[in-house]
Amino acid sequence: MITALKILFSLMLAWMCYTVISTSIQSNLFKQWDFLGSIPWMQATLWDFYANVTVIFLWVCYKEDSIPLRILWLILLVTLGSIASCAYVLIQLFKLEPGEGLKEFFNK
């Protein structure tokens, strides 16, 4: 199961990096913000994004004892979104010892 999760989150990380980079090359978010910010679905998407960041950040706070690391991950989650989420999960998965499973993954 852990190996499958490592593969899944690696693929998601790679896909999101590709998607963000290719979209950034094609379109400048800052030039289109006035238009995009006025679309109700964009506003809903942003609220959804920040709700998800809050949930993931609470898990980061549970897992990380260091305040500077918590702050760093908050900045990364807000600025990079799912790229940072996937990276954090992968780091936690690779920290597991051989034979450990999801129980250890979710525990400190």
N, C-alpha and C positions, 0 to 999 in steps of 0.2 A: 504493500500500500504506500509506504513512504517513497519508494522509487517511482511509482506512478505519479505521486504528487510532485516530486522533483521534476519529472518530465513535463507534466501539465503546466506548472508554474514557470518553467523555463521557456516553454513554447508561448505562453501568454506574455511573458516579459519581452521575448523577441518580437512577437507580433505587435505589441503596443509601441515598442521603440520604432519599428518600421512604420507603423501607422502615423505616429506623431511626427517623425522626421519627414516622411513623404508628404504629409498634409502641410507641414510648415514650409516646405519648399514650394508647394503649389499656392498657398494662401497665407496672407499675413493676418493673424487674428487681431492684432492691434489696429490695423487699418479698417477692419470690418466690424469692430466692436460696437459702434453706435447702432448699426443695423441688427447685429446678432443679439445685443442686449435688449432690444425691443421685442423680440419674439417670445411669446409666452412659454413655448416649449424650452427655449434656451434658459429662461429664468427657472423653470421647474428642474431642468437638468442640473443647473448650478446648485440649487437647494438639495437635490438628491446627492450630488457629489460631496457637498460639505457634510451632510448627514452621514454618509459612508466614511468620510475622513474621520469624523468624530468617533464612530464605532471602532474603526481600526486603531485610532490613536489611543483609545482607552485600553485596548489589548496591548499596545506597545508600552503604555504606562505600567500595566500589570507585569509585563515581561522584563522591562528594563528598570534597574534600580538607579541608574545615573541620570540626574537631571539634565546635564548637557546632552546626553544621548537622546533623551525624550524630546528635547527642544529641536535637535537636529532632525529627528524623524518627523516631527510635526511640520517643520519647514519642507522636508522632502515630500511628505504626503500632500501638502497643500500645493506645492509647485509642480510635482511630477505625477500626482494622482496614482493611477493603477501601476505605473512603472515602479514607483516606490513601494507600493503595496506588494507587488510580486517579488521585488527584491528582498523586502523584509521577511516574507514568508519563506523564500528560498534560503536565506541566511539561517532562519530558525530550523528549517529542515536539515540543512547540512551540519548544524551543531549537534544533532542527535547522534548518540553512540550506536554502533551496530546492535541490532536487536531491540532498540527502543521503538515505540510506536506513537500513535496519536495521543495516548494518555500523557506521555512525556512531552510531546509537542505542545500541548495546551497548558501544561503545568510549568511552573518556574523552573 
